[in-house]
């Protein structure tokens, strides 16, 4: 089933993201997380790509297969290309196909200063085109409400996004953001640029200070005054900070749904407690 089709039948699609366990942990540690998440009835669950984009790590495919074949929830398998050749990507696609995985989130992946990138795929749009040529898959892409951290301008970033859609991306998932107005402006720019595929808002509930610092350094998300005041007020009280982060995420989702967002993609950080608190708080809105 194409994830893009979900947006034709639901007013607001609600989905989760999980990541494979660390290399030092057995893959079975994800099972208890999935047991709890499936009780919340997400429309689909995305699975990030291996351990640091390691091609030898089959955990993304394995977890996606469990989500589909055991929990009967549609999975969205992440796939990065910056460190891969065409042949290597073909092998990954073969494994996904064998496990019945139909939906892929195609990403370039982060460039490591210690690992020179390979040359077969320069951009996510190249990977999208390649996957579509192989046949048998539905492809999603990532988008950045405040612009990709490596892009010179928001205009250029939206033009690059249009290339992803023209290459075959059927659905877009946004990077996290903390200012809903940034997301609304981004969607307006995308529509003006002719991008008509569903755009899902990525929401990350911040539950500790270290998480904030890491996310901002990786993606460059701006921190509005309302957010920084809340985080500063409770930064030395872990339980209060967790609850404040959950409340902020709920407030974001209420506003987004009220403004007819097409979907909410919750970055769960493999934390079922946080996912449950948020899901139960907004479930009636999503059904309305």
Secondary structure, DSSP 8 states (H G I E B T S, - for coil): --HHHHHHH-SSEEEEEE----TTS-TTHHHHHHHHHHTT--SEEEE--TTTT-TT--HHHHHHHHHHHTS--EEEEEEE-TT--HHHHHHHHHHHHHTT--EEEEE----BTTB---SS-SSHHHHHHHHHHH-S-EEEEEE-TT--TT-S-HHHHHHHHHHHHHHT--EEEEEE-S-HHHHHHHHHHHHHTT--SEEEEEEE---SHHHHHHHHHHH-----HHHHHHHHHHTT-HHHHHHHHHHHHHHHHHHHHHTT-SEEEEE-TT-HHHHHHHHHHHHHHHH-
